[in-house]
Amino acid sequence: MTGSRYLPDSGRRATPFRSFFIAGFECSTHRLANGKRLDLLAATKHYRFAHQDFERLKTHGMHTIRTGVRWHRIETHPYRYDSTRLIAYPAAVREHKIQAIWDLCHYGYTDDPDILSAAFVERFAQFSRAVSRVIADHTQRARQRPAALPDQRDLLLGVGRW
């Protein structure tokens, strides 16, 4: 099933994904009750070994991944984003022709504001816009860039149409 996106003999699209199996890289960054923050992408060293991980996946016919961005590492101050902590990863995705489903808030967010407040919704929306621009800039060729940002409902699910 490597790379097949159509049902046999039907010509109908079977899935929007490049492979039947999807690899997932655990990306939780939440705080434990004792205040210690987990960062599972750092703990597994996936960011460091992304190129090798992607090559291994391709040998098994896997061309789609679910992975995440680490909000607390990208937005170190309210509404100020350090894209240098992100760009190498989308560039590796592009280089290896991997299709990525980006999880923007997987059990982890900044230490402020309160997750149940309206301020959190605004903050997450701004973060999502900023990250989607960086990912689009580093995963797509310039002529394929979207004319508009992904639908906000898709961003809240962590899946963009880009």
N, C-alpha and C positions, 0 to 999 in steps of 0.2 A: 504494500500500500504506500510505498515511498513516494510522497509528493502528489499522489492522486487526489484530485479535488472533485471528481465526478463519479456518479454511480455507474457501474459497468453497464454498457449497452444502452444506457438511457439518455446520456448527454445532459442529464439534470445535475445541477450543482449539489453535491452531498454535504459539504461543510465549508464554512469560510476559512477553515484552518488548513495550513500546509501539510499537516501530517495527522494521522488518526490519533496517535498518542501524543499527549502534551506533557512536557517536562515542567516541573515546578521547583523553583528555588525558594526555600523558606525565607521570608523577608520580614518577620515580625520585629518590631522595635519598641515594644511596650515596656512600661515600668512595672516591676513586681511590687508587691505590698510593702517590701522593705525599702522601696525607693530606687533600687538598682535597675538600670535600663538594660534590657536585652537588645542585642543587635545581631540577629542570626545570619545576615549576609556577611558581617564581619567575622562572626564566630566560625562559619564554615569556610571562610576565605574565598567565597565564590567570586567576589569582585576582583580579587587578585588572580584567580585562575579561570576567569570567564572564557578566555580564548580556548584553553584546553577543554573546559567543560562543554563548550559548543561543538568542538570537533568530536568529542566522544558521543554526543547526542546524535550527530549526523551519521556516525557509523552504525547506529541502531535505527536509522530511518526517521528520526525525530527532527522536525524543523520548526516546531512551535514551542514556545515556553511561556510560563506565567512567572513573572518576577516583579519585584517592587523597587520603589525608590524610598530612600530613608529621609523622611520629612525633617526630622530633628537635626540631620547633618547638612541639609540643603538650606533650610531657613534657620539660621543661627540667631537672628534678631527679627522681630516682627516685620514682615513684608520686605525683608532683604534676603536675597537668594544667592547662594554661592554655587553657580553652575559648574565650577571646576570639580565639585564633588560628584557630578553626575555624568558629564559628557563622555568619559571614556567608555562607560558601559553601553550606551546606545550606539556608539561608534563600533564597538565589538559586535553588537547585534547586526549592524549593517554589513560589516566586513564578512561575517559568516553566513549572511543571507538567512538569518533566523527571524521568524515572525514572533513578535513579543506582545503579550497581553500585559500591560503595565498596571500594577496594583499601586494606587497612589496613597492609600491609607490602610495598611494591613496591620491591625493591632499595634498601632504606634502613631504618635503625633507629637507636636511640640508641647512643651510644658505649660503653655498658656495659649489661649484663654480656656475657660471651662468648656468641655466638650458639649455640654447641654445648652450653651448660650448661643444667641444669634451671632455674636462676634466670631464664634468658631466657624459657623457656616460661611461667613464672609471670608475669613482667613483661609479656609480650605479652598474656596472658589478661586481666590487669588493665587494660592500655591499651585492649584491644578492648571491654571492658565499659564503660569510661568514654566512649569515643568513640561507641559505639552508643547510649548514653543521650543524648548531645548531638545526634547526628544525628536520632534519633527525636523529640526535643523540638522540633527546628527544621524538620523536613520533614513532619510529620504533624499533623493536627488532633487536639486533645486527646482527642476521643471515639474516635479510631482508634488510639490508642497501644496497643502490644502489652501483653498481660498479663505476659509474661515476656521475658527477653532472648533473642536468637536462639541457636540451637543452636551450641555451640562449634565443631563441625566446619565449619559454614558460615562462621563468623568466620575460621577459619584459611584458608579459600579466598577470603576477602575479600567474600563474598556473604552478606547477611543475609536473613532471611525477613520483614523488616519493610519 
